[in-house]
């Protein structure tokens, strides 16, 4: 029997898939990269996406 350890594995994979892109992108918008750890929470991830969508990058290059 597996014992349900697979659920934890999937949760860790999803967390990594969420945190890594935010970790790399947030500093470009003047937000500390450690805030990316909060992206595990769905509401925080949505808020961060909205902030990034409507805020210009600090290096002056919008896209």
PDB file with SEQRES, HELIX, SHEET and CRYST1 records, atoms N, CA, C and O in Angstrom:
SEQRES   1 A   63  UNK UNK UNK UNK UNK UNK UNK UNK UNK UNK UNK UNK UNK          
SEQRES   2 A   63  UNK UNK UNK UNK UNK UNK UNK UNK UNK UNK UNK UNK UNK          
SEQRES   3 A   63  UNK UNK UNK UNK UNK UNK UNK UNK UNK UNK UNK UNK UNK          
SEQRES   4 A   63  UNK UNK UNK UNK UNK UNK UNK UNK UNK UNK UNK UNK UNK          
SEQRES   5 A   63  UNK UNK UNK UNK UNK UNK UNK UNK UNK UNK UNK                  
HELIX    1 AA1 UNK A    5  UNK A   25  1                                  21    
HELIX    2 AA2 UNK A   26  UNK A   29  5                                   4    
HELIX    3 AA3 UNK A   33  UNK A   40  5                                   8    
HELIX    4 AA4 UNK A   42  UNK A   54  1                                  13    
CRYST1    1.000    1.000    1.000  90.00  90.00  90.00 P 1           1          
ATOM      1  N   UNK A   1       0.831  -1.182   0.000  1.00  0.00           N  
ATOM      2  CA  UNK A   1       0.000   0.000   0.000  1.00  0.00           C  
ATOM      3  C   UNK A   1       0.881   1.254   0.000  1.00  0.00           C  
ATOM      4  O   UNK A   1       1.960   1.274   0.592  1.00  0.00           O  
ATOM      5  N   UNK A   2       0.404   2.276  -0.665  1.00  0.00           N  
ATOM      6  CA  UNK A   2       1.194   3.492  -0.812  1.00  0.00           C  
ATOM      7  C   UNK A   2       1.109   4.393   0.420  1.00  0.00           C  
ATOM      8  O   UNK A   2       2.104   5.034   0.758  1.00  0.00           O  
ATOM      9  N   UNK A   3       0.003   4.469   1.085  1.00  0.00           N  
ATOM     10  CA  UNK A   3      -0.100   5.247   2.300  1.00  0.00           C  
ATOM     11  C   UNK A   3      -0.371   6.733   2.115  1.00  0.00           C  
ATOM     12  O   UNK A   3      -0.397   7.463   3.106  1.00  0.00           O  
ATOM     13  N   UNK A   4      -0.571   7.213   0.900  1.00  0.00           N  
ATOM     14  CA  UNK A   4      -0.913   8.610   0.684  1.00  0.00           C  
ATOM     15  C   UNK A   4       0.276   9.550   0.553  1.00  0.00           C  
ATOM     16  O   UNK A   4       0.083  10.765   0.524  1.00  0.00           O  
ATOM     17  N   UNK A   5       1.479   9.041   0.475  1.00  0.00           N  
ATOM     18  CA  UNK A   5       2.652   9.897   0.320  1.00  0.00           C  
ATOM     19  C   UNK A   5       2.698  10.583  -1.029  1.00  0.00           C  
ATOM     20  O   UNK A   5       3.396  11.584  -1.191  1.00  0.00           O  
ATOM     21  N   UNK A   6       1.967  10.059  -1.998  1.00  0.00           N  
ATOM     22  CA  UNK A   6       1.930  10.655  -3.334  1.00  0.00           C  
ATOM     23  C   UNK A   6       1.300  12.030  -3.330  1.00  0.00           C  
ATOM     24  O   UNK A   6       1.666  12.880  -4.142  1.00  0.00           O  
ATOM     25  N   UNK A   7       0.356  12.265  -2.427  1.00  0.00           N  
ATOM     26  CA  UNK A   7      -0.280  13.578  -2.342  1.00  0.00           C  
ATOM     27  C   UNK A   7       0.712  14.648  -1.931  1.00  0.00           C  
ATOM     28  O   UNK A   7       0.682  15.764  -2.450  1.00  0.00           O  
ATOM     29  N   UNK A   8       1.582  14.312  -1.008  1.00  0.00           N  
ATOM     30  CA  UNK A   8       2.609  15.251  -0.574  1.00  0.00           C  
ATOM     31  C   UNK A   8       3.583  15.549  -1.715  1.00  0.00           C  
ATOM     32  O   UNK A   8       4.015  16.689  -1.887  1.00  0.00           O  
ATOM     33  N   UNK A   9       3.918  14.535  -2.479  1.00  0.00           N  
ATOM     34  CA  UNK A   9       4.823  14.724  -3.615  1.00  0.00           C  
ATOM     35  C   UNK A   9       4.217  15.682  -4.638  1.00  0.00           C  
ATOM     36  O   UNK A   9       4.903  16.581  -5.124  1.00  0.00           O  
ATOM     37  N   UNK A  10       2.944  15.498  -4.967  1.00  0.00           N  
ATOM     38  CA  UNK A  10       2.284  16.389  -5.924  1.00  0.00           C  
ATOM     39  C   UNK A  10       2.209  17.807  -5.387  1.00  0.00           C  
ATOM     40  O   UNK A  10       2.378  18.766  -6.141  1.00  0.00           O  
ATOM     41  N   UNK A  11       1.955  17.950  -4.088  1.00  0.00           N  
ATOM     42  CA  UNK A  11       1.887  19.268  -3.480  1.00  0.00           C  
ATOM     43  C   UNK A  11       3.245  19.970  -3.589  1.00  0.00           C  
ATOM     44  O   UNK A  11       3.300  21.162  -3.889  1.00  0.00           O  
ATOM     45  N   UNK A  12       4.328  19.247  -3.351  1.00  0.00           N  
ATOM     46  CA  UNK A  12       5.669  19.827  -3.459  1.00  0.00           C  
ATOM     47  C   UNK A  12       5.992  20.233  -4.896  1.00  0.00           C  
ATOM     48  O   UNK A  12       6.598  21.280  -5.125  1.00  0.00           O  
ATOM     49  N   UNK A  13       5.589  19.410  -5.859  1.00  0.00           N  
ATOM     50  CA  UNK A  13       5.831  19.725  -7.270  1.00  0.00           C  
ATOM     51  C   UNK A  13       5.087  20.993  -7.663  1.00  0.00           C  
ATOM     52  O   UNK A  13       5.652  21.865  -8.324  1.00  0.00           O  
ATOM     53  N   UNK A  14       3.822  21.102  -7.260  1.00  0.00           N  
ATOM     54  CA  UNK A  14       3.027  22.294  -7.574  1.00  0.00           C  
ATOM     55  C   UNK A  14       3.639  23.527  -6.917  1.00  0.00           C  
ATOM     56  O   UNK A  14       3.695  24.591  -7.534  1.00  0.00           O  
ATOM     57  N   UNK A  15       4.094  23.399  -5.687  1.00  0.00           N  
ATOM     58  CA  UNK A  15       4.719  24.531  -4.989  1.00  0.00           C  
ATOM     59  C   UNK A  15       5.964  25.009  -5.722  1.00  0.00           C  
ATOM     60  O   UNK A  15       6.164  26.213  -5.884  1.00  0.00           O  
ATOM     61  N   UNK A  16       6.794  24.089  -6.161  1.00  0.00           N  
ATOM     62  CA  UNK A  16       8.013  24.465  -6.885  1.00  0.00           C  
ATOM     63  C   UNK A  16       7.654  25.134  -8.209  1.00  0.00           C  
ATOM     64  O   UNK A  16       8.280  26.117  -8.605  1.00  0.00           O  
ATOM     65  N   UNK A  17       6.631  24.591  -8.898  1.00  0.00           N  
ATOM     66  CA  UNK A  17       6.230  25.178 -10.174  1.00  0.00           C  
ATOM     67  C   UNK A  17       5.659  26.583 -10.008  1.00  0.00           C  
ATOM     68  O   UNK A  17       5.700  27.372 -10.952  1.00  0.00           O  
ATOM     69  N   UNK A  18       5.134  26.909  -8.845  1.00  0.00           N  
ATOM     70  CA  UNK A  18       4.628  28.251  -8.582  1.00  0.00           C  
ATOM     71  C   UNK A  18       5.716  29.199  -8.096  1.00  0.00           C  
ATOM     72  O   UNK A  18       5.793  30.341  -8.548  1.00  0.00           O  
ATOM     73  N   UNK A  19       6.544  28.738  -7.191  1.00  0.00           N  
ATOM     74  CA  UNK A  19       7.500  29.619  -6.528  1.00  0.00           C  
ATOM     75  C   UNK A  19       8.660  30.021  -7.446  1.00  0.00           C  
ATOM     76  O   UNK A  19       9.072  31.180  -7.436  1.00  0.00           O  
ATOM     77  N   UNK A  20       9.180  29.103  -8.221  1.00  0.00           N  
ATOM     78  CA  UNK A  20      10.376  29.397  -9.026  1.00  0.00           C  
ATOM     79  C   UNK A  20      10.152  30.550 -10.017  1.00  0.00           C  
ATOM     80  O   UNK A  20      10.987  31.452 -10.078  1.00  0.00           O  
ATOM     81  N   UNK A  21       9.060  30.558 -10.795  1.00  0.00           N  
ATOM     82  CA  UNK A  21       8.878  31.714 -11.702  1.00  0.00           C  
ATOM     83  C   UNK A  21       8.707  33.035 -10.957  1.00  0.00           C  
ATOM     84  O   UNK A  21       9.260  34.055 -11.370  1.00  0.00           O  
ATOM     85  N   UNK A  22       7.946  33.023  -9.862  1.00  0.00           N  
ATOM     86  CA  UNK A  22       7.791  34.247  -9.082  1.00  0.00           C  
ATOM     87  C   UNK A  22       9.135  34.681  -8.506  1.00  0.00           C  
ATOM     88  O   UNK A  22       9.432  35.875  -8.476  1.00  0.00           O  
ATOM     89  N   UNK A  23       9.949  33.737  -8.049  1.00  0.00           N  
ATOM     90  CA  UNK A  23      11.262  34.027  -7.465  1.00  0.00           C  
ATOM     91  C   UNK A  23      12.136  34.777  -8.465  1.00  0.00           C  
ATOM     92  O   UNK A  23      12.883  35.682  -8.091  1.00  0.00           O  
ATOM     93  N   UNK A  24      12.040  34.395  -9.737  1.00  0.00           N  
ATOM     94  CA  UNK A  24      12.869  35.022 -10.768  1.00  0.00           C  
ATOM     95  C   UNK A  24      12.295  36.342 -11.262  1.00  0.00           C  
ATOM     96  O   UNK A  24      13.052  37.234 -11.646  1.00  0.00           O  
ATOM     97  N   UNK A  25      10.976  36.485 -11.262  1.00  0.00           N  
ATOM     98  CA  UNK A  25      10.349  37.671 -11.840  1.00  0.00           C  
ATOM     99  C   UNK A  25      10.150  38.825 -10.857  1.00  0.00           C  
ATOM    100  O   UNK A  25      10.276  39.986 -11.246  1.00  0.00           O  
ATOM    101  N   UNK A  26       9.846  38.535  -9.611  1.00  0.00           N  
ATOM    102  CA  UNK A  26       9.506  39.593  -8.659  1.00  0.00           C  
ATOM    103  C   UNK A  26      10.583  40.658  -8.494  1.00  0.00           C  
ATOM    104  O   UNK A  26      10.231  41.836  -8.418  1.00  0.00           O  
ATOM    105  N   UNK A  27      11.872  40.326  -8.434  1.00  0.00           N  
ATOM    106  CA  UNK A  27      12.881  41.395  -8.296  1.00  0.00           C  
ATOM    107  C   UNK A  27      12.863  42.404  -9.446  1.00  0.00           C  
ATOM    108  O   UNK A  27      13.257  43.554  -9.255  1.00  0.00           O  
ATOM    109  N   UNK A  28      12.420  42.003 -10.618  1.00  0.00           N  
ATOM    110  CA  UNK A  28      12.339  42.920 -11.751  1.00  0.00           C  
ATOM    111  C   UNK A  28      11.270  43.982 -11.528  1.00  0.00           C  
ATOM    112  O   UNK A  28      11.278  45.025 -12.182  1.00  0.00           O  
ATOM    113  N   UNK A  29      10.359  43.720 -10.614  1.00  0.00           N  
ATOM    114  CA  UNK A  29       9.275  44.659 -10.309  1.00  0.00           C  
ATOM    115  C   UNK A  29       9.483  45.340  -8.959  1.00  0.00           C  
ATOM    116  O   UNK A  29       8.567  45.979  -8.442  1.00  0.00           O  
ATOM    117  N   UNK A  30      10.667  45.211  -8.390  1.00  0.00           N  
ATOM    118  CA  UNK A  30      10.991  45.881  -7.137  1.00  0.00           C  
ATOM    119  C   UNK A  30      10.419  45.205  -5.912  1.00  0.00           C  
ATOM    120  O   UNK A  30      10.332  45.819  -4.848  1.00  0.00           O  
ATOM    121  N   UNK A  31      10.031  43.955  -6.042  1.00  0.00           N  
ATOM    122  CA  UNK A  31       9.464  43.197  -4.925  1.00  0.00           C  
ATOM    123  C   UNK A  31      10.513  42.176  -4.492  1.00  0.00           C  
ATOM    124  O   UNK A  31      11.089  41.500  -5.344  1.00  0.00           O  
ATOM    125  N   UNK A  32      10.775  42.047  -3.195  1.00  0.00           N  
ATOM    126  CA  UNK A  32      11.781  41.080  -2.741  1.00  0.00           C  
ATOM    127  C   UNK A  32      11.429  39.659  -3.186  1.00  0.00           C  
ATOM    128  O   UNK A  32      10.269  39.247  -3.144  1.00  0.00           O  
ATOM    129  N   UNK A  33      12.450  38.923  -3.610  1.00  0.00           N  
ATOM    130  CA  UNK A  33      12.198  37.584  -4.140  1.00  0.00           C  
ATOM    131  C   UNK A  33      11.642  36.626  -3.094  1.00  0.00           C  
ATOM    132  O   UNK A  33      11.035  35.615  -3.447  1.00  0.00           O  
ATOM    133  N   UNK A  34      11.837  36.925  -1.823  1.00  0.00           N  
ATOM    134  CA  UNK A  34      11.334  36.040  -0.777  1.00  0.00           C  
ATOM    135  C   UNK A  34       9.811  36.057  -0.676  1.00  0.00           C  
ATOM    136  O   UNK A  34       9.212  35.148  -0.102  1.00  0.00           O  
ATOM    137  N   UNK A  35       9.190  37.090  -1.233  1.00  0.00           N  
ATOM    138  CA  UNK A  35       7.732  37.152  -1.269  1.00  0.00           C  
ATOM    139  C   UNK A  35       7.176  36.011  -2.132  1.00  0.00           C  
ATOM    140  O   UNK A  35       6.016  35.625  -1.987  1.00  0.00           O  
ATOM    141  N   UNK A  36       8.006  35.482  -3.021  1.00  0.00           N  
ATOM    142  CA  UNK A  36       7.583  34.377  -3.884  1.00  0.00           C  
ATOM    143  C   UNK A  36       7.154  33.162  -3.067  1.00  0.00           C  
ATOM    144  O   UNK A  36       6.325  32.374  -3.522  1.00  0.00           O  
ATOM    145  N   UNK A  37       7.703  33.003  -1.878  1.00  0.00           N  
ATOM    146  CA  UNK A  37       7.305  31.870  -1.044  1.00  0.00           C  
ATOM    147  C   UNK A  37       5.832  31.949  -0.646  1.00  0.00           C  
ATOM    148  O   UNK A  37       5.203  30.928  -0.370  1.00  0.00           O  
ATOM    149  N   UNK A  38       5.292  33.155  -0.619  1.00  0.00           N  
ATOM    150  CA  UNK A  38       3.877  33.324  -0.290  1.00  0.00           C  
ATOM    151  C   UNK A  38       2.972  32.956  -1.459  1.00  0.00           C  
ATOM    152  O   UNK A  38       1.760  32.824  -1.283  1.00  0.00           O  
ATOM    153  N   UNK A  39       3.541  32.789  -2.648  1.00  0.00           N  
ATOM    154  CA  UNK A  39       2.754  32.448  -3.828  1.00  0.00           C  
ATOM    155  C   UNK A  39       2.161  31.047  -3.727  1.00  0.00           C  
ATOM    156  O   UNK A  39       1.351  30.655  -4.567  1.00  0.00           O  
ATOM    157  N   UNK A  40       2.552  30.301  -2.717  1.00  0.00           N  
ATOM    158  CA  UNK A  40       1.954  28.985  -2.481  1.00  0.00           C  
ATOM    159  C   UNK A  40       0.468  29.149  -2.173  1.00  0.00           C  
ATOM    160  O   UNK A  40      -0.340  28.272  -2.477  1.00  0.00           O  
ATOM    161  N   UNK A  41       0.119  30.286  -1.563  1.00  0.00           N  
ATOM    162  CA  UNK A  41      -1.276  30.571  -1.259  1.00  0.00           C  
ATOM    163  C   UNK A  41      -1.942  31.139  -2.517  1.00  0.00           C  
ATOM    164  O   UNK A  41      -1.463  32.128  -3.072  1.00  0.00           O  
ATOM    165  N   UNK A  42      -3.027  30.532  -2.965  1.00  0.00           N  
ATOM    166  CA  UNK A  42      -3.624  30.940  -4.246  1.00  0.00           C  
ATOM    167  C   UNK A  42      -3.995  32.422  -4.320  1.00  0.00           C  
ATOM    168  O   UNK A  42      -3.762  33.056  -5.349  1.00  0.00           O  
ATOM    169  N   UNK A  43      -4.561  32.982  -3.266  1.00  0.00           N  
ATOM    170  CA  UNK A  43      -4.960  34.385  -3.302  1.00  0.00           C  
ATOM    171  C   UNK A  43      -3.742  35.295  -3.434  1.00  0.00           C  
ATOM    172  O   UNK A  43      -3.798  36.303  -4.138  1.00  0.00           O  
ATOM    173  N   UNK A  44      -2.650  34.953  -2.769  1.00  0.00           N  
ATOM    174  CA  UNK A  44      -1.423  35.744  -2.865  1.00  0.00           C  
ATOM    175  C   UNK A  44      -0.849  35.658  -4.273  1.00  0.00           C  
ATOM    176  O   UNK A  44      -0.361  36.656  -4.803  1.00  0.00           O  
ATOM    177  N   UNK A  45      -0.901  34.482  -4.883  1.00  0.00           N  
ATOM    178  CA  UNK A  45      -0.392  34.321  -6.246  1.00  0.00           C  
ATOM    179  C   UNK A  45      -1.178  35.195  -7.224  1.00  0.00           C  
ATOM    180  O   UNK A  45      -0.596  35.806  -8.120  1.00  0.00           O  
ATOM    181  N   UNK A  46      -2.492  35.253  -7.053  1.00  0.00           N  
ATOM    182  CA  UNK A  46      -3.314  36.081  -7.934  1.00  0.00           C  
ATOM    183  C   UNK A  46      -2.994  37.555  -7.727  1.00  0.00           C  
ATOM    184  O   UNK A  46      -2.890  38.305  -8.698  1.00  0.00           O  
ATOM    185  N   UNK A  47      -2.838  37.977  -6.486  1.00  0.00           N  
ATOM    186  CA  UNK A  47      -2.504  39.372  -6.199  1.00  0.00           C  
ATOM    187  C   UNK A  47      -1.149  39.735  -6.805  1.00  0.00           C  
ATOM    188  O   UNK A  47      -0.996  40.809  -7.389  1.00  0.00           O  
ATOM    189  N   UNK A  48      -0.172  38.848  -6.670  1.00  0.00           N  
ATOM    190  CA  UNK A  48       1.150  39.118  -7.245  1.00  0.00           C  
ATOM    191  C   UNK A  48       1.082  39.226  -8.762  1.00  0.00           C  
ATOM    192  O   UNK A  48       1.750  40.073  -9.355  1.00  0.00           O  
ATOM    193  N   UNK A  49       0.284  38.382  -9.388  1.00  0.00           N  
ATOM    194  CA  UNK A  49       0.129  38.466 -10.842  1.00  0.00           C  
ATOM    195  C   UNK A  49      -0.466  39.800 -11.263  1.00  0.00           C  
ATOM    196  O   UNK A  49      -0.032  40.383 -12.256  1.00  0.00           O  
ATOM    197  N   UNK A  50      -1.453  40.290 -10.522  1.00  0.00           N  
ATOM    198  CA  UNK A  50      -2.063  41.584 -10.831  1.00  0.00           C  
ATOM    199  C   UNK A  50      -1.061  42.717 -10.633  1.00  0.00           C  
ATOM    200  O   UNK A  50      -1.006  43.645 -11.440  1.00  0.00           O  
ATOM    201  N   UNK A  51      -0.274  42.647  -9.573  1.00  0.00           N  
ATOM    202  CA  UNK A  51       0.743  43.675  -9.334  1.00  0.00           C  
ATOM    203  C   UNK A  51       1.744  43.695 -10.480  1.00  0.00           C  
ATOM    204  O   UNK A  51       2.108  44.760 -10.978  1.00  0.00           O  
ATOM    205  N   UNK A  52       2.182  42.526 -10.889  1.00  0.00           N  
ATOM    206  CA  UNK A  52       3.164  42.447 -11.968  1.00  0.00           C  
ATOM    207  C   UNK A  52       2.573  42.908 -13.302  1.00  0.00           C  
ATOM    208  O   UNK A  52       3.276  43.504 -14.118  1.00  0.00           O  
ATOM    209  N   UNK A  53       1.308  42.639 -13.520  1.00  0.00           N  
ATOM    210  CA  UNK A  53       0.680  42.996 -14.794  1.00  0.00           C  
ATOM    211  C   UNK A  53       0.534  44.510 -14.958  1.00  0.00           C  
ATOM    212  O   UNK A  53       0.610  45.027 -16.073  1.00  0.00           O  
ATOM    213  N   UNK A  54       0.327  45.213 -13.856  1.00  0.00           N  
ATOM    214  CA  UNK A  54       0.041  46.634 -13.959  1.00  0.00           C  
ATOM    215  C   UNK A  54       1.145  47.533 -13.415  1.00  0.00           C  
ATOM    216  O   UNK A  54       0.935  48.733 -13.235  1.00  0.00           O  
ATOM    217  N   UNK A  55       2.300  46.973 -13.156  1.00  0.00           N  
ATOM    218  CA  UNK A  55       3.417  47.762 -12.648  1.00  0.00           C  
ATOM    219  C   UNK A  55       4.565  47.674 -13.645  1.00  0.00           C  
ATOM    220  O   UNK A  55       4.868  46.598 -14.160  1.00  0.00           O  
ATOM    221  N   UNK A  56       5.189  48.793 -13.907  1.00  0.00           N  
ATOM    222  CA  UNK A  56       6.319  48.787 -14.831  1.00  0.00           C  
ATOM    223  C   UNK A  56       7.547  48.200 -14.152  1.00  0.00           C  
ATOM    224  O   UNK A  56       7.729  48.302 -12.939  1.00  0.00           O  
ATOM    225  N   UNK A  57       8.371  47.588 -14.969  1.00  0.00           N  
ATOM    226  CA  UNK A  57       9.620  47.060 -14.443  1.00  0.00           C  
ATOM    227  C   UNK A  57      10.527  48.210 -14.034  1.00  0.00           C  
ATOM    228  O   UNK A  57      10.415  49.313 -14.569  1.00  0.00           O  
ATOM    229  N   UNK A  58      11.420  47.959 -13.093  1.00  0.00           N  
ATOM    230  CA  UNK A  58      12.291  49.011 -12.607  1.00  0.00           C  
ATOM    231  C   UNK A  58      13.407  49.357 -13.585  1.00  0.00           C  
ATOM    232  O   UNK A  58      13.971  50.449 -13.514  1.00  0.00           O  
ATOM    233  N   UNK A  59      13.729  48.454 -14.488  1.00  0.00           N  
ATOM    234  CA  UNK A  59      14.820  48.748 -15.425  1.00  0.00           C  
ATOM    235  C   UNK A  59      14.339  49.610 -16.585  1.00  0.00           C  
ATOM    236  O   UNK A  59      15.111  49.903 -17.498  1.00  0.00           O  
ATOM    237  N   UNK A  60      13.069  50.023 -16.560  1.00  0.00           N  
ATOM    238  CA  UNK A  60      12.549  50.917 -17.577  1.00  0.00           C  
ATOM    239  C   UNK A  60      12.004  50.216 -18.800  1.00  0.00           C  
ATOM    240  O   UNK A  60      11.327  50.851 -19.608  1.00  0.00           O  
ATOM    241  N   UNK A  61      12.271  48.928 -18.970  1.00  0.00           N  
ATOM    242  CA  UNK A  61      11.797  48.167 -20.114  1.00  0.00           C  
ATOM    243  C   UNK A  61      10.454  47.526 -19.750  1.00  0.00           C  
ATOM    244  O   UNK A  61      10.394  46.630 -18.909  1.00  0.00           O  
ATOM    245  N   UNK A  62       9.397  47.988 -20.381  1.00  0.00           N  
ATOM    246  CA  UNK A  62       8.075  47.453 -20.058  1.00  0.00           C  
ATOM    247  C   UNK A  62       7.930  46.045 -20.611  1.00  0.00           C  
ATOM    248  O   UNK A  62       7.442  45.161 -19.906  1.00  0.00           O  
ATOM    249  N   UNK A  63       8.330  45.816 -21.820  1.00  0.00           N  
ATOM    250  CA  UNK A  63       8.240  44.456 -22.375  1.00  0.00           C  
ATOM    251  C   UNK A  63       9.334  44.268 -23.355  1.00  0.00           C  
ATOM    252  O   UNK A  63       9.454  43.196 -23.948  1.00  0.00           O  
TER     253      UNK A  63                                                      
END                                                                             
